[in-house]
Amino acid sequence: MSPPSQFSVNPDDFRDAIIATHLGKLNVKNSMQIYRVSPRHVRTALKGLSDINILRNNCGQLSLQENTERKQVFRWATKYANAKAVDGLMFTNWELKYLMKGVLTN
């Protein structure tokens, strides 16, 4: 699924609304008040995320994760919302260490 056409909302706010609702910190109905993003757009994005997780589970992979060690949902939401990618926020220290270990050993 792609983001809604005629999208006039700040992409960073859209990404943050997706993350907050996914983590349960925000109700979809309140996304308009806090992030000025239509609840319909957030629901569509969450459905897209759910579809990806279902496909991953059917292929024997884990769902996209968002916690202190992984920022997979954050990266997906950044791409979905066409938000700018901030280098320091895209990866956790654990992921960077893991990537560097792989680069140095290969």
N, C-alpha and C positions, 0 to 999 in steps of 0.2 A: 504494500500500500504506500502511496505517496502522500505528502502533506497536502492539505486542501489548497485548491487554486484560489486566486484572489486573496492571498493571505496577507493581511495588513497588520498583523500582530508582530511584536518584537520576537524574533526567533529564539533569543536567549530566554525570554519569559516562557515561551511555549515549551522549550526543553525543560526548564525548571518545574513547570506545572506537571509535565509527564512524570518526571522523577518523583516529585512530592506525592502524587496520587498513587504511583506504583508502590512506593514505600509505605503508604498508608498514613502519611503525615497530613494529607489534604483530601477532603471530600471533592469529588468531581464537580458538584454543584457550586462549591466555593472558589473554583478556579477563576471565575470571572471577577470576583471581588478582589482577590489577592494578586493574580497575575494578568488580569484583563485578557484572558483567553477563553473562548467559547467552550462550554462544557461538551458540546458536540464534537469539537476538534480533539479535545482530550480523550473522549471516549473512543473516537476513531483511532487515535494513536495507540491507546491501550489495547484495542482489539488487534491492531497490527502486531504489537509486541506479544500478545497472547498467541497469535497465529504462528509467529516465529518460534516461540517456545514449544508449541505443540509439534511443529515440524522437527525441531531439534530432539525432542523426547522420542518421537517415532523413529528417528535415526540412531537412537541409543546415546545421544549426547545430553549433557546437562542443560537446563534452562539458563538463559542469560542471568548473570548474577550481579547484584549491587550490594557490596558490603565493604569492610575496611581493606580487604585484600584485592577485590576486583571491582572494576567500574565498567562492566560490559553494557549495562543498561544506559549509563550516562553516555557512552560512545554511540550507542544505537540512537538514542534520543537526539544527540547532537547532529547526527547525519540526517535523521528524519525531519528535524525542524529547520535544517539548513542554518544552524547556529554556528558562530565562529568557534573554532577549536582553540582553546587556550592550552598551551603545552603543559603547564604545570598541573592542570586539572584533568587531563585525559587519562593519565595512568597513575596508579598508586605506587608507593615505594616498593611494595612487594612485587608488583608486576614488572617494574623497571629492573629490579634485582634479578628476577627470573629471566627476563629477556637478555640482560647483559651476560648472565651465566651461560646461556645458550649460545650467544655470539662468541664469547671467549673460548668455549670448549669445542666449538665446531670449526 
